[in-house]
Amino acid sequence: MRVLHLYKDYAPVFGGIENHIRVLCQGLLAAGVDARVLVTNTGRRTVRETIDGVPVTKTGRQANLSSAPLSLGFLPEVWKQEKGADIAHAHAPYPPGELAHLFLGRASRFVMTYHSDIVKQRILGALYAPLLRLILKRADLIAVSNPVSIQSSPFLQPLAEKCRVIPFGQDISRFRSTPQRAQAAADWQARYGNQPLLLFVGRLRHYKGVDVLIRAMHDVPDAQALIVGVGPEEAACRALAQSEGVATKVHFLGEVSDEEIAVLYQAASIFVLPSTNRAETFGIVQIEAMASGLPVICTELGTGTSFVNRHNETGQVVPPNDPAALARAINHILQNPGLAQDMGRAGLRRAELEFSSPVMVQRTLDFYREALE
């Protein structure tokens, strides 16, 4: 079976969808699938490379329209690489990729993973909506990470009969504690005075809610917040920490290696995902935190965030854009270490049963077979 994945970016670009495609393609490759990736490059030159065994074409990028990179070379590559492909697998939203398949695609079957509605770019989203509905209608099957989004998305509701729930997965073993990681985690804790560490990992985008966490730190005594990641909101978040007077309690670590992230999960007391709107449909980083035995705090968005993290079982779920509620949840877990341990253990069990990469790959193979049939 030959499958071509279409999106805008791929590893080593840091991001949830990018990482999901990487994990999925590596798992499919191990299962005997000829999995390939077509994305855009961060520069103007087209490059072809093999990343961890996966053939990846990155076409030269000429411009960006909002958050969608534009690449003239992407179009002929779709025409060329879909020839002979059993399945073209688009990851939405990326309008140029979806439109390229609509007009030039030649794969035997077309499936999509619908990651989220277009939320911030309202004008672009409104203009694109008719084409998106057409593309979704043309798709043979649609994969969605959680059952909540199928009912809450106006684009998916009418097509619920051809939506299949395939939760995102991670290599759970990547986050296991080792003696070396335990020592490195202790070093991180000592660096911040052995105070409880609150960890955020992700791109600093408009919907991630890092500003809410910063404001919540006023009401969280004796704890430090570590922010891992970069993005367009970084400068504003740094300025907010200064203006709110909590800069000594909020630390921006930038991009770190996969190994360092695994260590930081071991060092932290709580993982916090304070996202603010429906652009956050799942929160893959929650799986990483749960695989590390961490209690998780997320927000209720009517998407999959609270499908992954179960309230009062694997962590706490709070309203979005509410620093006071976020602070209360943080303090509640910090003040009840036995509860934190129980939540961490429950999260690890849930990650192993529902969100491991082998489970995701098997569900995706079943999805492909259904599409081909």
Phi, psi and omega per residue, in radians:
M1 nan 2.260 3.131
R2 -1.956 2.207 -3.073
V3 -2.226 2.287 3.087
L4 -1.941 2.116 3.111
H5 -1.646 2.344 -3.104
L6 -2.060 2.165 3.058
Y7 -2.800 -3.031 -3.084
K8 -1.609 -0.571 -3.069
D9 -2.420 2.820 3.095
Y10 -2.593 2.961 3.121
A11 -0.885 2.492 0.183
P12 -1.586 0.285 3.056
V13 -1.045 2.311 -3.036
F14 -1.513 2.160 3.110
G15 3.003 2.761 -3.057
G16 -1.130 -0.838 -3.123
I17 -1.186 -0.730 3.121
E18 -1.013 -0.770 -3.135
N19 -1.204 -0.659 3.111
H20 -1.050 -0.803 -3.130
I21 -1.099 -0.696 3.126
R22 -1.064 -0.873 -3.131
V23 -1.091 -0.754 -3.129
L24 -1.102 -0.813 -3.099
C25 -1.154 -0.667 3.085
Q26 -1.111 -0.700 3.112
G27 -1.187 -0.705 3.104
L28 -1.125 -0.703 3.114
L29 -1.051 -0.761 3.127
A30 -1.143 -0.448 3.136
A31 -1.529 0.077 3.077
G32 1.638 0.161 3.119
V33 -1.536 2.410 3.036
D34 -1.418 1.480 -3.064
A35 -1.665 2.195 -3.140
R36 -2.233 2.822 -3.069
V37 -2.302 2.368 3.029
L38 -2.181 2.041 -3.122
V39 -2.423 -3.031 3.043
T40 -1.775 2.750 3.090
N41 -1.563 2.789 3.061
T42 -1.373 -0.226 3.087
G43 -2.019 -2.983 -3.050
R44 -1.530 -0.119 -3.058
R45 -1.717 2.441 3.038
T46 -1.429 2.282 3.132
V47 -2.215 2.583 3.055
R48 -2.165 2.190 -3.097
E49 -2.565 2.873 3.063
T50 -1.983 2.084 -3.084
I51 -1.985 1.959 -3.098
D52 0.905 0.709 3.077
G53 1.560 -0.195 -3.077
V54 -1.659 2.120 3.079
P55 -1.215 2.204 -3.068
V56 -2.241 2.230 3.007
T57 -1.896 2.216 3.108
K58 -2.074 1.872 -3.078
T59 -1.443 2.571 -3.087
G60 -1.032 2.396 -3.077
R61 -1.738 2.254 3.138
Q62 -1.723 -0.520 -3.062
A63 -2.835 3.049 3.057
N64 -2.260 2.291 3.024
L65 -1.912 1.844 -2.979
S66 0.996 -2.123 -3.139
S67 -1.764 0.219 -3.100
A68 -1.831 1.932 3.088
P69 -1.207 2.502 -3.133
L70 -1.947 2.275 -3.093
S71 -2.439 2.027 3.104
L72 -1.133 -0.573 -3.138
G73 -1.217 -0.288 -3.123
F74 -1.132 -0.659 -3.041
L75 -1.103 -0.946 3.124
P76 -1.127 -0.480 3.109
E77 -1.203 -0.629 3.055
V78 -1.063 -0.846 3.121
W79 -1.011 -0.754 -3.082
K80 -1.275 -0.826 -2.976
Q81 -1.450 -0.369 3.092
E82 -1.366 -0.281 3.077
K83 -1.124 2.147 -3.136
G84 1.486 -0.094 3.114
A85 -1.368 2.415 3.058
D86 -1.273 -0.668 -3.068
I87 -2.458 2.315 2.868
A88 -1.748 2.248 -3.041
H89 -2.124 1.787 -3.141
A90 -1.587 2.520 3.085
H91 -1.947 1.971 -3.030
A92 -1.859 2.546 0.230
P93 -1.659 2.198 2.861
Y94 -2.594 1.468 -3.006
P95 -0.874 -0.769 -3.132
P96 -1.062 -0.654 3.130
G97 -1.191 -0.730 -3.128
E98 -1.174 -0.721 3.126
L99 -1.197 -0.625 3.105
A100 -1.050 -0.745 3.103
H101 -1.182 -0.725 -3.090
L102 -0.975 -0.710 -3.048
F103 -1.693 -0.404 -3.020
L104 -2.222 -0.056 -3.053
G105 -1.203 2.499 -3.114
R106 -2.323 0.144 -3.141
A107 -1.160 2.723 -3.121
S108 -1.094 -0.670 3.141
R109 -2.343 2.662 3.128
F110 -2.202 2.130 3.075
V111 -2.205 2.826 -3.141
M112 -2.343 2.567 2.804
T113 -1.809 2.056 -3.103
Y114 -1.631 1.803 -3.034
H115 -1.415 -0.670 -3.134
S116 -2.959 2.803 2.929
D117 -1.229 2.770 2.980
I118 -1.387 2.032 -2.985
V119 -1.866 -0.961 -3.001
K120 -1.283 -0.769 -3.057
Q121 -1.438 1.324 -2.974
R122 -1.164 -0.721 3.139
I123 -1.162 -0.840 3.111
L124 -1.060 -0.733 -3.136
G125 -1.092 -0.710 3.138
A126 -1.160 -0.697 3.133
L127 -1.193 -0.605 -3.068
Y128 -1.463 -0.324 -3.014
A129 -0.902 -0.818 -3.134
P130 -1.069 -0.696 3.114
L131 -1.197 -0.672 3.117
L132 -1.078 -0.750 3.117
R133 -1.085 -0.672 3.101
L134 -1.128 -0.772 -3.119
I135 -1.132 -0.757 3.113
L136 -1.102 -0.658 3.115
K137 -1.151 -0.634 3.138
R138 -1.267 -0.448 -3.091
A139 -1.089 2.457 3.096
D140 -1.232 -0.734 3.077
L141 -2.548 2.759 -3.141
I142 -2.237 2.186 3.063
A143 -1.630 2.364 3.126
V144 -2.294 2.456 -2.995
S145 -1.284 -0.282 -3.064
N146 -2.745 2.707 -3.091
P147 -1.278 -0.411 -3.094
V148 -1.118 -0.749 -3.072
S149 -1.124 -0.520 3.135
I150 -1.080 -0.680 -3.105
Q151 -1.477 -0.454 -3.056
S152 -1.642 -0.303 3.137
S153 -1.521 2.203 3.099
P154 -1.140 -0.340 3.123
F155 -1.442 -0.549 -3.078
L156 -1.586 -0.536 -3.091
Q157 -0.866 -0.848 -3.101
P158 -1.209 -0.254 -3.077
L159 -2.011 0.419 -3.040
A160 -1.003 -0.526 -3.061
E161 -1.186 -0.382 3.099
K162 -1.930 0.277 3.014
C163 -1.591 2.443 3.095
R164 -2.215 2.313 -3.134
V165 -1.441 2.058 3.051
I166 -2.280 1.641 3.130
P167 -1.054 2.549 3.069
F168 -1.134 2.663 -3.115
G169 -2.309 2.815 3.123
Q170 -2.346 2.785 2.988
D171 -1.329 1.689 -3.042
I172 -1.037 -0.580 -3.088
S173 -1.137 -0.366 -3.139
R174 -1.074 -0.365 -2.974
F175 -1.941 0.202 3.131
R176 -1.222 2.594 3.103
S177 -1.330 2.469 3.022
T178 -2.288 2.837 3.089
P179 -0.966 -0.673 -3.137
Q180 -1.160 -0.744 3.118
R181 -1.174 -0.656 3.122
A182 -1.068 -0.719 3.126
Q183 -1.193 -0.736 3.120
A184 -1.128 -0.648 3.100
A185 -1.130 -0.710 3.100
A186 -1.093 -0.621 3.097
D187 -1.134 -0.728 3.080
W188 -1.087 -0.733 3.141
Q189 -1.108 -0.741 3.132
A190 -1.128 -0.582 3.141
R191 -1.046 -0.513 -3.128
Y192 -1.956 0.605 3.005
G193 1.190 0.433 -3.140
N194 0.953 0.501 3.000
Q195 -1.462 2.749 3.067
P196 -1.003 2.438 -3.121
L197 -1.907 2.246 3.046
L198 -1.790 2.219 -2.993
L199 -2.010 2.321 2.951
F200 -2.118 2.368 3.073
V201 -2.294 2.229 3.100
G202 2.775 2.981 3.028
R203 -1.191 2.410 -3.137
L204 -1.476 1.458 -3.104
R205 -1.952 3.007 -3.012
H206 -1.049 -0.512 -3.006
Y207 -1.724 0.011 -3.030
K208 -1.359 -0.318 3.035
G209 1.300 0.366 3.094
V210 -1.072 -0.561 3.083
D211 -1.080 -0.599 3.114
V212 -1.187 -0.743 3.095
L213 -1.082 -0.721 3.129
I214 -1.047 -0.798 3.135
R215 -1.166 -0.579 3.135
A216 -1.166 -0.427 -3.074
M217 -1.117 -0.319 3.028
H218 -0.986 -0.625 -3.005
D219 -1.857 0.281 3.093
V220 -2.069 1.640 -3.115
P221 -1.301 2.583 2.986
D222 1.000 0.752 3.026
A223 -2.506 2.724 -3.137
Q224 -2.135 2.447 3.112
A225 -1.836 2.212 3.106
L226 -1.897 2.155 -3.095
I227 -1.908 1.950 3.125
V228 -1.806 2.172 3.113
G229 2.307 2.885 3.086
V230 -2.282 2.998 3.124
G231 2.785 3.138 -3.025
P232 -1.144 -0.323 -3.126
E233 -1.672 0.081 -3.038
E234 -1.075 -0.857 -3.104
A235 -1.056 -0.749 3.141
A236 -1.134 -0.663 3.131
C237 -1.200 -0.698 3.087
R238 -1.093 -0.755 3.134
A239 -1.138 -0.643 3.125
L240 -1.144 -0.728 3.113
A241 -1.051 -0.662 3.095
Q242 -1.183 -0.842 -3.072
S243 -1.196 -0.488 3.113
E244 -1.466 -0.113 3.110
G245 1.303 0.426 -3.135
V246 -2.100 0.346 -3.085
A247 -1.068 -0.462 3.119
T248 -1.358 -0.158 -3.134
K249 -1.965 -0.057 -3.112
V250 -2.169 2.133 -2.996
H251 -2.173 2.162 -3.119
F252 -1.670 2.000 -3.035
L253 -1.708 -0.120 -3.135
G254 1.211 -2.722 3.088
E255 -1.439 2.365 3.090
V256 -2.241 2.896 -3.103
S257 -1.242 2.864 3.092
D258 -1.025 -0.696 -3.139
E259 -1.159 -0.694 3.137
E260 -1.175 -0.636 3.076
I261 -1.082 -0.764 3.118
A262 -1.050 -0.663 3.099
V263 -1.164 -0.730 -3.128
L264 -1.123 -0.617 3.047
Y265 -1.078 -0.646 3.119
Q266 -1.242 -0.535 -3.084
A267 -1.387 -0.460 -3.006
A268 -1.347 2.781 3.042
S269 -1.696 -0.588 -3.110
I270 -2.533 2.486 2.970
F271 -1.758 2.351 -3.061
V272 -2.137 2.183 3.045
L273 -2.160 1.547 -2.985
P274 -1.612 0.705 -3.023
S275 -1.008 2.688 -2.924
T276 -1.990 -0.256 3.141
N277 -2.656 -3.131 -2.974
R278 -1.198 -0.098 3.032
A279 -1.096 -0.394 3.046
E280 -1.590 1.795 -3.043
T281 -1.728 -0.222 -3.031
F282 -2.609 -1.061 -3.093
G283 1.503 1.226 -3.117
I284 -1.000 -0.573 -3.132
V285 -1.080 -0.393 3.063
Q286 -1.091 -0.645 3.108
I287 -1.102 -0.758 3.135
E288 -1.046 -0.760 3.132
A289 -1.131 -0.767 3.131
M290 -1.122 -0.686 3.094
A291 -1.116 -0.359 3.107
S292 -1.617 0.009 3.129
G293 1.403 0.413 -3.117
L294 -1.691 2.426 2.899
P295 -1.182 2.596 -3.034
V296 -2.115 2.452 2.952
I297 -2.061 2.170 3.082
C298 -2.306 -3.100 -3.125
T299 -1.978 2.695 3.098
E300 -1.555 1.949 -3.059
L301 -2.053 0.017 -3.030
G302 1.280 0.397 3.085
T303 -2.174 -2.585 -3.058
G304 -1.613 0.044 -3.102
T305 -1.030 -0.775 -3.126
S306 -1.505 -0.065 2.933
F307 -1.332 -0.693 3.104
V308 -1.269 -0.967 -3.092
N309 -1.718 1.955 -3.080
R310 -1.560 2.231 -3.088
H311 -1.047 2.293 3.123
N312 1.114 0.172 3.041
E313 -2.036 -1.041 3.101
T314 -1.817 -0.088 3.138
G315 2.981 -2.594 -3.140
Q316 -2.230 2.570 3.062
V317 -2.096 2.213 -3.059
V318 -2.173 2.864 3.085
P319 -1.151 2.623 3.099
P320 -1.315 2.786 3.065
N321 0.992 0.631 -3.094
D322 -2.329 1.482 -3.105
P323 -1.002 -0.635 -3.114
A324 -1.147 -0.763 3.121
A325 -1.146 -0.671 3.105
L326 -1.110 -0.766 3.123
A327 -1.092 -0.710 3.128
R328 -1.079 -0.735 3.137
A329 -1.145 -0.738 3.105
I330 -1.053 -0.858 -3.103
N331 -1.120 -0.649 -3.138
H332 -1.066 -0.781 -3.133
I333 -1.237 -0.730 3.138
L334 -1.099 -0.584 -3.110
Q335 -1.459 -0.061 -3.134
N336 -2.292 1.359 -3.055
P337 -1.069 -0.578 3.097
G338 -1.118 -0.714 3.079
L339 -1.106 -0.730 3.121
A340 -1.043 -0.726 3.135
Q341 -1.157 -0.730 3.122
D342 -1.099 -0.746 3.108
M343 -1.109 -0.723 3.125
G344 -1.084 -0.745 3.122
R345 -1.159 -0.717 3.113
A346 -1.126 -0.673 3.108
G347 -1.116 -0.724 3.116
L348 -1.086 -0.763 3.112
R349 -1.062 -0.770 -3.119
R350 -1.142 -0.708 3.117
A351 -1.075 -0.748 -3.112
E352 -1.164 -0.669 -3.054
L353 -1.414 -0.654 -2.965
E354 -1.980 -0.453 -2.924
F355 -2.188 0.465 3.071
S356 -1.498 2.698 -3.115
S357 -1.124 -0.656 3.095
P358 -1.065 -0.675 3.103
V359 -1.125 -0.773 3.128
M360 -1.088 -0.754 -3.114
V361 -1.122 -0.750 3.136
Q362 -1.111 -0.730 3.100
R363 -1.120 -0.631 3.120
T364 -1.208 -0.679 3.080
L365 -1.076 -0.743 3.082
D366 -1.081 -0.686 3.103
F367 -1.067 -0.814 3.116
Y368 -1.097 -0.768 -3.122
R369 -1.092 -0.695 3.097
E370 -1.102 -0.737 3.122
A371 -1.089 -0.723 -3.119
L372 -1.215 -0.509 3.134
E373 -1.375 nan nan
